Amino acid sequence: MSVSARLALAGARRSPWQTLIRILVLSAAAALLGAMLLFVGNSLQTMGASAVRSVPLDWQGPVSSYRADLRVAGAVGRLPGIQQASATATAPLADAAHTGPAGLTNTGAGAVLAVPPGYDTHLHTYRVLQGGFAPGGVVLDQQMASTLQARLGDFVTLRSRPHAKPERFRVTGVALVTHPDVLFQPLNPQLGPAAAQPPANIALMPLTTFAARYAATLRTLTAANVGSSAVPGAQDGVQWEVQAQLDPRSLSGSPATALARATQARNRVQRVLTGQIQFVDNLGDKLNTAAGDALYAEALYIMLALPGALIALGLVYLAGLGSAERDRRDVALLLARGGRRRDVISLALFDSFLVGVGAGLLGTALAVLAGNALVTGGVQLTPGRVLATGAVCLALAVLGAAAARVTTAVRTLKTSIVDARRGVQRERSPLWRRIGLDFIALILSGLIYWLTASTGFSAVVSPDSNPTLSLAVYMFFAPALLWIGITLLLVRLRGRMVGWLARVLTGRRATSWRALLLASAGRRGAAINRGLVLVGLLLAFGVSLGVFTATYDQQVTVDAQLTLGGDVTVTAPPGRVQQAGLAQAVARVPGVQSATAVDHSYAYVGPDLQDTYGVSPVTLGHATTLRDSYFLGGTAAQIMQRLRNRPDGILVSKETITDYSLNLGDLLKLRVLDRRTGGFKTVSFHVMGVVQEFPSAPKDSFMVANLNYLEAHDHGPGPNVIFAKAGSDPAGIAARVSAATRRYGTTVSNIAQQSVQTGSAITTVDLSGVRDIEEVFAIGLAAAAMALFVALAMSERRQEFATMAAVGAPLRRIGAFLWSEAALVLALSIVLAIGLGFALSEMLIAMLQHVFDPPPDHLAIPWGYLGGLFGAAIGASAIAVAVAARTLARLRLGEVLREP
């Protein structure tokens, strides 16, 4: 064993407590980063799986004929990675009729979906409620069956086009089509997925029955005539298509990884079947969006985690200073016995390796424990993920230990050289101090923040657009530069502020005990400033993290209600709300405070199909939340009163106002689907207000109109959504609402459930895991930082305190020098933490305005967490001072005074 190794081991045995402190602090820094890596990896994988699960139909590929449909579907289904491929078809429905006890009943236009046996094994685009498929029969969508008043076993007639001969089919089942907008979208692989007006009436039938009896009178659609109907949004021919679903097990990993694998699978299929099929890739479109959100999430996680990890490494340096005196003596002894500078560095490196390996292994274990304990559902550990985390923790721990230990050794070596040259050479300031890097960073941070706040830029991330990604990185410069600028500014001060404050408060001479304490602190300004830098920045990190995540969580709830529409939202098949009086039934459920019915439909503004909401302005505000920030040009109450006062009034989204140069009071003609005739007709409205957000509305273009006026012109079956305001238990109330309305085919969602979905969908990134991990570490590290500062102050002033004790100073007076420094550092750190922490939180929220939908009205303050954070620092300081006082009582004055 080398001399350096023996000295390192001997030093560790001689000072076991100092070595243990270094290992513990370093392992905490490594564990923080390791736990964050585990959390981020698990989050990205969860995001990818969630995006894959949310797509009901991965691929839709148009083909030219029935035979091609069967042949290509079979070929696609046999390829690896394909879970299911089915030959299907869609076609228009001109009208349907049924003769029953109530006489003849008709429906307007709609669509037909033809599927093969076993279609719903892995493709879940509809749910059979009664009966099933049978040769020669038809399965009616629930709404169509209700309109025709048709039951199982009845006969209905379907007409494929106007004036064609109707075909007679037996009703063999009733189903609920859950994704008509996907099933009946125009299939143009060059344009990708496209929004479509869902048909009002849907009939399903076996593919063989469809080919033999229904499709004969219709032409086959090709890419050239997709969407060429005279009626916008209506299909005018047979669309033979292959619908395919990928095996989700082949799409594991992050959204970007899943997107790459899905794209490779699609290209492989299209290469094998060259010229036979091209797919509209619904899965790729969804994963592309999720990949952009994941990229943004990674940047946000880095911004939240990196400062904590760097400050934790600063604590490692602070812990290393505790052994600086011992290191100085060891270096002096080694040099006196013929050692060289290379031996000194070798000793430092070996010591760092020993400490780093121990801290890295402990940090890995802590990271795994923290990840599983603090992240809901755990972090889904795999051997590969554990090994990768362990490698990162070990590397960080070894490098962190080496940075602290080698720096101390080099500084010790330089001491004698500096002393020898002090008479002929003056030490120069560092380059960053001479050029004012701290001031430059602060000015740039403020400038970027001002530009962002004044211009309304938002950090939107798109994986396919480098300019957009660069804009996102630019947004994160403001908080990063603020961190850098404040840190360098505190280092520049080097305690001069403490010295100046002491001189101002005490005058030229210290004439009282308190003045003496202040004067002593002033002379130790550099040491106090060192503690202020680490403790203050650590507490600021904790404050900014707590305030930002609390505001984020607050907005997740707000966003969830905006996405869902209300505390409890009921979605019903068309016609059932009015027929069964569901709005009144929901309002009577115990716990429901108010309910209102909404008609969610579609209308054309020029060539654009937009969501349209028919509402009751009187009851809407009682059943859901309407914030003033949702509207432009007035408060929520004022805008809704305008809509109420004018029956043909309409509220138009900001995007549509801009795109079509509209102003308040302008006439706006919309093409609305007349459910009685099946065609579109022009309806006149007048613009009464501009709306930015609306409950359950999409984020881009939509409109809000009076329910009665809309129903009078579209002759629709009435509202299909109910918003309800619940009490303190939305999940329990939703269960009661579901039990009361289940027999009508309703789907009930609640805000608690939506908050979880919103938090796991990365457009509003889930911060619960990162919050819990970092808050626990922040509290622990804050306590450790203050304890280390007190221990280091005790170590640095051992001889001074021993001298004071030797001349008869009481221990209580000697201990006052310790607790006064600790109190001063703690007070200044809390002031710095509050100011910097809130500034960083405000800046991060301003940078990320697009995440909050709507933006927050104010910062949320987590009083309990902040109390725990500051309480941990105060408590650790008190304990450390008490321990130091006991150590003072046991000092061996002779040994201490004889130390060189």
Disulfide bonds with the S-S distance in Angstrom:
none
